Amino acid sequence: MSTATASCGTYRRPSMLESAAAGIGTSLVSWAERRRYIPPADLAMQRAALTRRQELGNLRQDAMGAAHSGLEPRP
């Protein structure tokens, strides 16, 4: 058992309400990111922003999955 796990106690699965709140929060952040203004003059900027948003979405999903998996964090 790592010191991080030992200091936090045992793992507790999130409640349905906590899971729903995390999902709603993630959806709101994604929605806000999609609404941000991107200047139409530079198509390359738009493509790069879209790629960053997709990568951030993937990282966010990975982080949420890891947070709720009960696995110990990597060093």
BADRENSE-777925 format. One record per residue: residue number from 0; x, y, z of N, C-alpha, C in turn. Coordinates in nm, 2 decimals, always signed. Example, Ala and Ser with C-alpha at 12.3 -4.5 7.8 and 13.67 -1.06 7.14 Angstrom:
# residues 2
@k 0, n_xx +1.32, n_yy -0.57, n_zz +0.78, ca_xx +1.23, ca_yy -0.45, ca_zz +0.78, c_xx +1.32, c_yy -0.33, c_zz +0.78
@k 1, n_xx +1.28, n_yy -0.22, n_zz +0.71, ca_xx +1.37, ca_yy -0.11, ca_zz +0.71, c_xx +1.29, c_yy +0.00, c_zz +0.79
# end
This chain:
# residues 75
@k 0, n_xx +0.09, n_yy -0.12, n_zz +0.00, ca_xx +0.00, ca_yy +0.00, ca_zz +0.00, c_xx +0.09, c_yy +0.12, c_zz +0.00
@k 1, n_xx +0.06, n_yy +0.22, n_zz -0.09, ca_xx +0.15, ca_yy +0.34, ca_zz -0.09, c_xx +0.11, c_yy +0.43, c_zz +0.02
@k 2, n_xx +0.19, n_yy +0.53, n_zz +0.04, ca_xx +0.17, ca_yy +0.63, ca_zz +0.15, c_xx +0.05, c_yy +0.71, c_zz +0.11
@k 3, n_xx +0.02, n_yy +0.74, n_zz -0.02, ca_xx -0.09, ca_yy +0.82, ca_zz -0.06, c_xx -0.22, c_yy +0.74, c_zz -0.03
@k 4, n_xx -0.22, n_yy +0.61, n_zz -0.05, ca_xx -0.34, ca_yy +0.53, ca_zz -0.02, c_xx -0.36, c_yy +0.52, c_zz +0.13
@k 5, n_xx -0.25, n_yy +0.50, n_zz +0.20, ca_xx -0.25, ca_yy +0.49, ca_zz +0.34, c_xx -0.31, c_yy +0.62, c_zz +0.41
@k 6, n_xx -0.27, n_yy +0.73, n_zz +0.36, ca_xx -0.31, ca_yy +0.86, ca_zz +0.42, c_xx -0.46, c_yy +0.89, c_zz +0.39
@k 7, n_xx -0.51, n_yy +0.83, n_zz +0.28, ca_xx -0.65, ca_yy +0.86, ca_zz +0.24, c_xx -0.74, c_yy +0.75, c_zz +0.29
@k 8, n_xx -0.69, n_yy +0.64, n_zz +0.34, ca_xx -0.78, ca_yy +0.54, ca_zz +0.39, c_xx -0.82, c_yy +0.44, c_zz +0.28
@k 9, n_xx -0.92, n_yy +0.37, n_zz +0.30, ca_xx -0.96, ca_yy +0.27, ca_zz +0.20, c_xx -1.04, c_yy +0.34, c_zz +0.08
@k 10, n_xx -1.04, n_yy +0.28, n_zz -0.03, ca_xx -1.11, ca_yy +0.33, ca_zz -0.15, c_xx -1.26, c_yy +0.32, c_zz -0.13
@k 11, n_xx -1.33, n_yy +0.42, n_zz -0.16, ca_xx -1.47, ca_yy +0.42, ca_zz -0.16, c_xx -1.53, c_yy +0.45, c_zz -0.29
@k 12, n_xx -1.61, n_yy +0.36, n_zz -0.34, ca_xx -1.67, ca_yy +0.38, ca_zz -0.48, c_xx -1.76, c_yy +0.51, c_zz -0.47
@k 13, n_xx -1.76, n_yy +0.59, n_zz -0.58, ca_xx -1.84, ca_yy +0.71, ca_zz -0.59, c_xx -1.99, c_yy +0.67, c_zz -0.59
@k 14, n_xx -2.07, n_yy +0.75, n_zz -0.53, ca_xx -2.21, ca_yy +0.73, ca_zz -0.53, c_xx -2.27, c_yy +0.76, c_zz -0.67
@k 15, n_xx -2.39, n_yy +0.72, n_zz -0.69, ca_xx -2.45, ca_yy +0.76, ca_zz -0.82, c_xx -2.46, c_yy +0.91, c_zz -0.84
@k 16, n_xx -2.49, n_yy +0.98, n_zz -0.73, ca_xx -2.49, ca_yy +1.12, ca_zz -0.74, c_xx -2.36, c_yy +1.19, c_zz -0.78
@k 17, n_xx -2.25, n_yy +1.14, n_zz -0.71, ca_xx -2.12, ca_yy +1.18, ca_zz -0.74, c_xx -2.08, c_yy +1.16, c_zz -0.88
@k 18, n_xx -2.11, n_yy +1.04, n_zz -0.93, ca_xx -2.07, ca_yy +1.00, ca_zz -1.07, c_xx -2.15, c_yy +1.09, c_zz -1.17
@k 19, n_xx -2.28, n_yy +1.11, n_zz -1.14, ca_xx -2.36, ca_yy +1.20, ca_zz -1.23, c_xx -2.31, c_yy +1.34, c_zz -1.23
@k 20, n_xx -2.27, n_yy +1.39, n_zz -1.11, ca_xx -2.21, ca_yy +1.53, ca_zz -1.10, c_xx -2.08, c_yy +1.54, c_zz -1.18
@k 21, n_xx -2.00, n_yy +1.44, n_zz -1.17, ca_xx -1.87, ca_yy +1.44, ca_zz -1.24, c_xx -1.90, c_yy +1.44, c_zz -1.39
@k 22, n_xx -1.99, n_yy +1.36, n_zz -1.44, ca_xx -2.03, ca_yy +1.35, ca_zz -1.58, c_xx -2.09, c_yy +1.48, c_zz -1.63
@k 23, n_xx -2.17, n_yy +1.54, n_zz -1.55, ca_xx -2.23, ca_yy +1.67, ca_zz -1.59, c_xx -2.12, c_yy +1.78, c_zz -1.59
@k 24, n_xx -2.03, n_yy +1.78, n_zz -1.50, ca_xx -1.92, ca_yy +1.88, ca_zz -1.50, c_xx -1.83, c_yy +1.86, c_zz -1.62
@k 25, n_xx -1.80, n_yy +1.74, n_zz -1.65, ca_xx -1.72, ca_yy +1.72, ca_zz -1.77, c_xx -1.79, c_yy +1.76, c_zz -1.90
@k 26, n_xx -1.92, n_yy +1.74, n_zz -1.91, ca_xx -2.00, ca_yy +1.78, ca_zz -2.02, c_xx -2.00, c_yy +1.93, c_zz -2.03
@k 27, n_xx -2.02, n_yy +2.00, n_zz -1.92, ca_xx -2.02, ca_yy +2.15, ca_zz -1.92, c_xx -1.89, c_yy +2.21, c_zz -1.96
@k 28, n_xx -1.78, n_yy +2.15, n_zz -1.92, ca_xx -1.65, ca_yy +2.20, ca_zz -1.96, c_xx -1.63, c_yy +2.18, c_zz -2.11
@k 29, n_xx -1.67, n_yy +2.06, n_zz -2.16, ca_xx -1.66, ca_yy +2.04, ca_zz -2.30, c_xx -1.74, c_yy +2.13, c_zz -2.38
@k 30, n_xx -1.86, n_yy +2.16, n_zz -2.33, ca_xx -1.95, ca_yy +2.25, ca_zz -2.40, c_xx -1.89, c_yy +2.39, c_zz -2.41
@k 31, n_xx -1.84, n_yy +2.43, n_zz -2.29, ca_xx -1.78, ca_yy +2.57, ca_zz -2.29, c_xx -1.66, c_yy +2.58, c_zz -2.38
@k 32, n_xx -1.58, n_yy +2.47, n_zz -2.39, ca_xx -1.46, ca_yy +2.47, ca_zz -2.48, c_xx -1.51, c_yy +2.48, c_zz -2.63
@k 33, n_xx -1.62, n_yy +2.41, n_zz -2.66, ca_xx -1.67, ca_yy +2.42, ca_zz -2.80, c_xx -1.72, c_yy +2.56, c_zz -2.83
@k 34, n_xx -1.77, n_yy +2.63, n_zz -2.74, ca_xx -1.83, ca_yy +2.76, ca_zz -2.76, c_xx -1.73, c_yy +2.87, c_zz -2.77
@k 35, n_xx -1.60, n_yy +2.85, n_zz -2.73, ca_xx -1.50, ca_yy +2.95, ca_zz -2.74, c_xx -1.48, c_yy +3.00, c_zz -2.88
@k 36, n_xx -1.46, n_yy +3.12, n_zz -2.90, ca_xx -1.44, ca_yy +3.18, ca_zz -3.03, c_xx -1.31, c_yy +3.15, c_zz -3.08
@k 37, n_xx -1.30, n_yy +3.10, n_zz -3.21, ca_xx -1.18, ca_yy +3.08, ca_zz -3.28, c_xx -1.18, c_yy +3.16, c_zz -3.40
@k 38, n_xx -1.08, n_yy +3.25, n_zz -3.42, ca_xx -1.08, ca_yy +3.34, ca_zz -3.54, c_xx -1.09, c_yy +3.25, c_zz -3.67
@k 39, n_xx -1.19, n_yy +3.29, n_zz -3.76, ca_xx -1.21, ca_yy +3.21, ca_zz -3.88, c_xx -1.10, c_yy +3.24, c_zz -3.98
@k 40, n_xx -1.01, n_yy +3.34, n_zz -3.96, ca_xx -0.91, ca_yy +3.37, ca_zz -4.06, c_xx -0.81, c_yy +3.26, c_zz -4.08
@k 41, n_xx -0.78, n_yy +3.19, n_zz -3.97, ca_xx -0.67, ca_yy +3.09, ca_zz -3.98, c_xx -0.72, c_yy +2.95, c_zz -3.96
@k 42, n_xx -0.73, n_yy +2.88, n_zz -4.07, ca_xx -0.78, ca_yy +2.74, ca_zz -4.07, c_xx -0.69, c_yy +2.65, c_zz -3.99
@k 43, n_xx -0.56, n_yy +2.67, n_zz -4.00, ca_xx -0.47, ca_yy +2.59, ca_zz -3.92, c_xx -0.49, c_yy +2.60, c_zz -3.77
@k 44, n_xx -0.52, n_yy +2.72, n_zz -3.73, ca_xx -0.55, ca_yy +2.75, ca_zz -3.58, c_xx -0.67, c_yy +2.67, c_zz -3.54
@k 45, n_xx -0.77, n_yy +2.67, n_zz -3.63, ca_xx -0.90, ca_yy +2.59, ca_zz -3.59, c_xx -0.87, c_yy +2.44, c_zz -3.58
@k 46, n_xx -0.79, n_yy +2.39, n_zz -3.68, ca_xx -0.76, ca_yy +2.25, ca_zz -3.67, c_xx -0.68, c_yy +2.21, c_zz -3.55
@k 47, n_xx -0.58, n_yy +2.30, n_zz -3.51, ca_xx -0.50, ca_yy +2.28, ca_zz -3.40, c_xx -0.58, c_yy +2.28, c_zz -3.27
@k 48, n_xx -0.68, n_yy +2.38, n_zz -3.26, ca_xx -0.76, ca_yy +2.39, ca_zz -3.14, c_xx -0.85, c_yy +2.27, c_zz -3.13
@k 49, n_xx -0.91, n_yy +2.22, n_zz -3.24, ca_xx -0.99, ca_yy +2.10, ca_zz -3.24, c_xx -0.91, c_yy +1.98, c_zz -3.19
@k 50, n_xx -0.79, n_yy +1.97, n_zz -3.24, ca_xx -0.71, ca_yy +1.85, ca_zz -3.20, c_xx -0.68, c_yy +1.86, c_zz -3.05
@k 51, n_xx -0.65, n_yy +1.98, n_zz -3.00, ca_xx -0.62, ca_yy +2.00, ca_zz -2.85, c_xx -0.74, c_yy +1.97, c_zz -2.77
@k 52, n_xx -0.86, n_yy +2.01, n_zz -2.82, ca_xx -0.98, ca_yy +1.98, ca_zz -2.74, c_xx -1.01, c_yy +1.83, c_zz -2.74
@k 53, n_xx -0.99, n_yy +1.76, n_zz -2.85, ca_xx -1.00, ca_yy +1.62, ca_zz -2.85, c_xx -0.91, c_yy +1.55, c_zz -2.76
@k 54, n_xx -0.78, n_yy +1.60, n_zz -2.76, ca_xx -0.68, ca_yy +1.54, ca_zz -2.67, c_xx -0.71, c_yy +1.57, c_zz -2.52
@k 55, n_xx -0.76, n_yy +1.69, n_zz -2.49, ca_xx -0.80, ca_yy +1.72, ca_zz -2.36, c_xx -0.92, c_yy +1.64, c_zz -2.31
@k 56, n_xx -1.01, n_yy +1.61, n_zz -2.40, ca_xx -1.13, ca_yy +1.53, ca_zz -2.37, c_xx -1.08, c_yy +1.39, c_zz -2.34
@k 57, n_xx -0.99, n_yy +1.34, n_zz -2.42, ca_xx -0.94, ca_yy +1.20, ca_zz -2.39, c_xx -0.86, c_yy +1.19, c_zz -2.26
@k 58, n_xx -0.78, n_yy +1.29, n_zz -2.23, ca_xx -0.71, ca_yy +1.30, ca_zz -2.10, c_xx -0.81, c_yy +1.31, c_zz -1.99
@k 59, n_xx -0.91, n_yy +1.39, n_zz -2.00, ca_xx -1.01, ca_yy +1.41, ca_zz -1.90, c_xx -1.08, c_yy +1.27, c_zz -1.87
@k 60, n_xx -1.12, n_yy +1.20, n_zz -1.98, ca_xx -1.18, ca_yy +1.07, ca_zz -1.96, c_xx -1.09, c_yy +0.97, c_zz -1.89
@k 61, n_xx -0.96, n_yy +0.97, n_zz -1.93, ca_xx -0.87, ca_yy +0.88, ca_zz -1.87, c_xx -0.85, c_yy +0.92, c_zz -1.72
@k 62, n_xx -0.85, n_yy +1.05, n_zz -1.69, ca_xx -0.83, ca_yy +1.09, ca_zz -1.55, c_xx -0.95, c_yy +1.05, c_zz -1.46
@k 63, n_xx -1.07, n_yy +1.07, n_zz -1.52, ca_xx -1.19, ca_yy +1.03, ca_zz -1.45, c_xx -1.20, c_yy +0.88, c_zz -1.43
@k 64, n_xx -1.16, n_yy +0.81, n_zz -1.53, ca_xx -1.16, ca_yy +0.66, ca_zz -1.52, c_xx -1.06, c_yy +0.61, c_zz -1.41
@k 65, n_xx -0.94, n_yy +0.68, n_zz -1.41, ca_xx -0.84, ca_yy +0.64, ca_zz -1.31, c_xx -0.89, c_yy +0.68, c_zz -1.17
@k 66, n_xx -0.95, n_yy +0.79, n_zz -1.16, ca_xx -0.99, ca_yy +0.84, ca_zz -1.03, c_xx -1.10, c_yy +0.74, c_zz -0.97
@k 67, n_xx -1.18, n_yy +0.68, n_zz -1.05, ca_xx -1.29, ca_yy +0.60, ca_zz -1.00, c_xx -1.25, c_yy +0.45, c_zz -1.01
@k 68, n_xx -1.13, n_yy +0.42, n_zz -1.05, ca_xx -1.09, ca_yy +0.28, ca_zz -1.07, c_xx -1.05, c_yy +0.21, c_zz -0.94
@k 69, n_xx -1.00, n_yy +0.29, n_zz -0.84, ca_xx -0.95, ca_yy +0.23, ca_zz -0.72, c_xx -0.81, c_yy +0.19, c_zz -0.72
@k 70, n_xx -0.74, n_yy +0.21, n_zz -0.84, ca_xx -0.60, ca_yy +0.17, ca_zz -0.85, c_xx -0.52, c_yy +0.28, c_zz -0.79
@k 71, n_xx -0.40, n_yy +0.24, n_zz -0.74, ca_xx -0.31, ca_yy +0.33, ca_zz -0.68, c_xx -0.24, c_yy +0.41, c_zz -0.79
@k 72, n_xx -0.22, n_yy +0.54, n_zz -0.76, ca_xx -0.15, ca_yy +0.63, ca_zz -0.86, c_xx -0.01, c_yy +0.58, c_zz -0.89
@k 73, n_xx +0.03, n_yy +0.61, n_zz -1.01, ca_xx +0.17, ca_yy +0.57, ca_zz -1.05, c_xx +0.27, c_yy +0.68, c_zz -0.99
@k 74, n_xx +0.39, n_yy +0.64, n_zz -0.96, ca_xx +0.49, ca_yy +0.74, ca_zz -0.90, c_xx +0.53, c_yy +0.84, c_zz -1.01
# end
